[in-house]
């Protein structure tokens, strides 16, 4: 299968390249015309270091008739690239968040529907086998009716590696836009796509120097309230320092009337202390979630079956983030719409 990677802007692009180049059933085409040519993590430099084929423009990549496309550009550029890919007849896996506006996300869904191709949103955590177990515990009533859910998605500041993450025009926001969507997607799975009736958000920039993220929030706390009274909180902060032993972490605690279920996406296998670096170290124990997500995408691209999470899932989670941003502006709860 021929797959095109459009842009290396996102931090996950290199991971996808490494996973796909190792597969004998995949022929890669890559391009990153928007990257700084002197940046070793972008463009020809990254393609050369990973020994993957590279062309200079998006048009060249799509002219090679890929069956599937992965969009890993800056968020505000997703729509244009998805529209180009759909016009070329390629199935699309798009990085999260799907877009910076609901209008763009809906347009991406519509163009893919019209072209008869899949639009899949890159939410790898839902493929974790431990999350499948938690979902079973929730849906089969093992912990009773949900009363409250607490989600945490923390990481280092991605703007330290890719400055566009702190550019509101390109990213659509900071830590809230970057991290809320992963927890929102897990809630989307647990509640079969139900949106909250209101969203309330608080945020600040205390967790980074002004030079790192001058225009966007670096920490946030979101409260989601659902029609049946369920309350979910999301800690979506860039709270890990550069010296933290892992890039980030994600947990979900579901409290029901009969019990509690806890999910840790990246539990430590071994903890220790690295004397050479004078810092704590641990080895994570987890499934390769990106590989699991890519396998789902490739399977649906080959078979034509509908991909999940689809564009509608990406739009629902984006609506929650946009409501959180409205709440920040008004200091009042907002309804997703």
C-alpha positions in Angstrom: 0.0 0.0 0.0 1.3 3.4 -0.9 1.0 6.0 1.9 1.9 9.7 1.8 2.9 11.6 4.9 2.0 15.3 4.4 4.1 17.6 6.7 6.5 16.7 9.5 5.3 19.6 11.7 3.7 17.4 14.4 5.9 15.7 17.0 4.2 12.4 16.1 5.3 12.5 12.4 8.7 10.9 13.0 7.1 8.1 15.0 4.7 7.3 12.2 7.5 7.4 9.7 9.6 4.9 11.8 6.7 2.6 12.3 5.6 2.6 8.6 9.1 2.3 7.0 9.5 -1.0 8.9 6.5 -2.5 7.3 7.0 -4.6 4.1 3.4 -3.9 3.0 3.9 -0.1 2.9 5.5 2.1 0.3 6.1 5.6 1.7 6.0 9.0 0.1 6.9 12.0 2.3 6.9 15.8 1.9 7.2 18.7 4.2 7.4 21.9 2.1 6.4 24.2 5.0 9.3 23.2 7.2 12.4 25.3 7.8 15.1 23.7 5.5 17.7 24.1 8.2 15.7 22.3 10.8 17.1 18.7 11.3 13.6 17.6 12.5 11.8 18.7 9.4 11.8 18.2 5.6 14.6 16.5 3.6 16.8 16.4 6.7 14.4 14.2 8.7 13.5 12.1 5.6 17.2 11.5 4.9 18.0 10.6 8.5 15.1 8.0 8.4 16.0 6.9 4.9 12.5 7.4 3.5 11.5 8.8 0.0 10.9 12.5 -0.1 9.4 14.9 -2.7 9.3 18.7 -2.6 5.6 19.5 -2.7 2.2 18.2 -1.6 1.1 18.1 -5.2 4.0 15.8 -6.1 3.2 13.5 -3.2 -0.5 13.2 -4.2 0.3 12.9 -7.9 1.9 9.5 -7.0 -1.6 8.2 -6.2 -1.3 7.1 -2.6 -4.1 4.9 -1.3 -3.9 6.6 2.1 -2.6 9.9 3.5 -1.5 10.9 7.0 -1.8 14.6 7.8 0.7 15.7 10.4 0.8 19.4 9.7 0.1 22.4 12.0 -3.5 22.1 13.1 -4.8 25.2 11.2 -3.4 23.6 7.9 -5.3 20.3 8.4 -8.3 21.3 6.3 -6.5 22.3 3.2 -4.4 19.1 3.2 -7.4 16.8 3.9 -9.3 18.4 1.1 -6.3 17.8 -1.3 -6.0 14.2 -0.1 -9.8 13.5 -0.5 -9.7 15.1 -4.0 -6.9 12.6 -4.9 -9.1 9.7 -3.7 -7.0 8.9 -0.6 -8.2 7.7 2.8 -7.0 10.1 5.5 -5.6 9.8 9.0 -5.5 13.3 10.5 -3.6 14.4 13.6 -5.6 15.7 16.5 -7.2 18.1 17.1 -9.0 17.7 13.8 -9.1 21.5 13.2 -9.0 24.8 15.0 -12.7 25.6 14.2 -15.9 23.5 14.0 -16.5 24.9 10.5 -13.2 23.5 9.2 -13.7 20.2 10.9 -17.2 19.8 9.4 -15.8 20.8 6.0 -13.2 18.1 6.3 -15.9 15.5 7.1 -18.1 16.6 4.2 -15.3 16.5 1.6 -14.3 13.0 2.6 -17.9 11.8 2.7 -18.4 13.2 -0.8 -15.2 11.6 -2.1 -16.1 8.3 -0.6 -12.9 8.1 1.5 -12.4 7.6 5.3 -11.4 10.4 7.6 -9.9 9.0 10.8 -8.8 11.2 13.7 -5.5 10.3 15.4 -6.6 9.2 18.9 -4.3 6.3 19.7 -5.2 5.9 23.4 -8.6 4.4 22.7 -6.7 1.4 21.3 -5.1 0.5 24.6 -6.2 -2.9 25.8 -6.4 -1.6 29.4 -8.9 1.0 28.2 -11.0 -1.7 26.6 -11.1 -3.4 30.0 -12.1 -0.1 31.7 -14.8 0.4 29.1 -16.2 -3.1 29.7 -16.3 -2.4 33.5 -18.2 0.8 32.8 -20.6 -0.4 30.2 -21.5 -3.8 31.8 -22.3 -2.1 35.1 -19.5 -3.6 37.1 -18.9 -0.2 38.9 -22.5 0.9 38.7 -23.7 4.2 37.2 -20.9 6.7 36.7 -20.9 9.5 39.2 -17.7 11.3 38.3 -14.7 10.8 36.1 -11.3 12.5 36.6 -8.9 12.6 33.6 -5.3 13.7 33.5 -3.2 14.3 30.4 0.1 16.0 31.2 3.3 16.4 29.3 6.3 18.5 28.7 5.7 21.7 26.8 5.7 20.6 23.1 6.6 24.2 22.0 10.1 23.5 23.3 10.5 21.1 20.3 8.0 22.6 17.9 7.3 26.4 18.5 4.1 26.4 16.5 2.3 24.6 19.4 2.4 28.0 21.2 1.2 29.9 18.2 -2.6 30.4 18.5 -3.0 31.0 14.8 -1.4 27.6 13.9 -2.4 25.5 17.0 -5.7 27.1 18.0 -4.6 27.4 21.6 -2.2 25.9 24.1 -2.5 23.0 26.6 -6.3 23.0 26.5 -6.4 22.5 22.7 -3.4 20.0 22.8 -4.5 17.8 25.7 -8.2 18.0 26.4 -9.1 16.2 23.2 -7.5 12.9 24.3 -9.5 12.6 27.5 -12.6 13.9 25.6 -12.2 11.1 23.1 -12.1 8.5 25.9 -15.3 10.0 27.3 -16.8 9.9 23.8 -16.2 6.2 23.7 -17.5 5.6 27.2 -20.7 7.6 26.6 -21.3 6.6 23.0 -20.8 10.1 21.6 -22.8 12.0 24.1 -21.7 15.6 24.4 -21.7 17.4 27.8 -24.4 20.0 28.3 -21.9 22.6 29.7 -18.2 23.1 29.8 -16.3 25.3 32.4 -12.6 26.1 32.1 -9.9 27.8 34.1 -6.3 28.2 32.8 -3.0 30.0 33.3 0.5 30.3 32.0 2.4 29.7 35.3 4.0 26.5 34.2 6.3 28.0 31.6 8.5 31.0 31.0 6.9 33.7 29.0 9.5 33.1 26.3 8.4 29.5 25.9 4.6 30.0 25.5 3.9 33.8 25.5 0.5 33.7 23.9 -1.2 30.4 25.1 -2.1 28.7 28.3 0.2 26.1 29.7 -2.1 24.6 32.2 -5.8 24.1 32.4 -8.6 22.4 34.3 -11.8 21.7 32.5 -15.2 20.6 34.0 -17.7 18.8 31.8 -21.3 18.3 33.1 -23.6 15.8 31.3 -27.4 15.7 31.2 -27.6 12.8 33.7 -25.5 14.7 36.3 -22.2 13.0 35.5 -19.3 15.4 36.1 -15.9 14.9 34.4 -12.8 16.9 35.2 -9.8 17.1 32.8 -6.3 18.3 34.0 -4.8 19.1 30.6 -1.5 20.8 31.5 2.0 21.0 30.1 3.3 20.4 33.6 6.2 18.0 33.1 9.6 19.7 33.1 12.2 18.8 30.4 14.0 16.6 33.0 10.9 14.5 33.6 11.7 10.8 33.0 8.8 10.5 30.4 7.4 12.9 27.8 3.9 12.7 29.4 1.2 10.6 31.0 -2.5 10.0 30.8 -4.8 8.5 33.4 -8.6 8.2 33.8 -10.4 7.4 37.1 -14.0 6.4 36.8 -16.0 6.5 40.0 -19.4 4.7 40.0 -22.0 3.9 42.6 -20.5 0.4 43.1 -16.8 0.9 42.7 -13.9 2.6 40.9 -12.0 1.8 37.8 -8.6 3.3 37.0 -6.8 3.4 33.7 -3.1 4.4 33.3 -2.1 4.6 29.6 1.7 4.7 30.4 2.3 2.8 33.7 5.9 2.4 34.7 7.4 -1.1 34.4 10.6 -0.2 36.3 11.5 2.8 38.5 15.0 3.8 39.3 17.6 6.5 39.4 20.0 7.4 36.6 23.3 8.5 38.2 24.8 9.6 34.9 21.9 12.1 34.4 21.3 12.7 38.2 17.5 12.2 37.8 14.7 9.7 38.2 14.2 7.2 35.4 11.5 4.7 34.6 10.8 2.3 31.8 7.2 2.4 30.6 5.1 -0.7 30.2 2.5 -0.3 27.5 1.2 -1.4 24.1 2.5 0.6 21.2 -0.6 2.7 20.8 0.6 4.4 17.6 1.2 1.1 15.9 -2.2 -0.1 17.0 -3.9 3.0 15.6 -1.9 2.7 12.3 -2.9 -0.9 11.9 -6.6 0.1 12.2 -6.1 2.9 9.6 -4.3 0.6 7.1 -6.9 -2.1 7.5 -9.8 0.2 6.9 -8.0 1.8 3.9 -7.5 -1.7 2.4 -11.0 -2.9 3.0 -13.0 0.3 2.7 -14.7 -0.3 6.1 -15.4 2.9 8.1 -12.5 4.0 10.2 -12.9 4.7 13.9 -12.4 7.2 15.5 -13.9 9.0 12.5 -14.2 12.7 11.7 -17.4 13.0 13.6 -15.5 11.9 16.8 -12.9 14.5 16.1 -15.6 17.1 15.6 -17.3 16.2 18.9 -14.1 16.4 20.9 -13.2 19.7 19.2 -16.6 21.2 20.2 -15.7 20.5 23.8 -12.4 22.4 23.4 -14.0 25.3 21.7 -16.6 25.5 24.5 -13.7 25.5 27.0 -12.1 28.4 25.1 -15.4 30.3 25.2 -15.7 29.6 28.9 -12.2 31.1 29.4 -13.2 34.3 27.5 -16.5 34.7 29.5 -15.6 33.1 32.8 -18.9 31.3 32.5 -19.9 27.7 31.5 -20.5 27.2 27.8 -22.4 24.7 25.8 -20.7 22.7 23.0 -22.2 23.5 19.6 
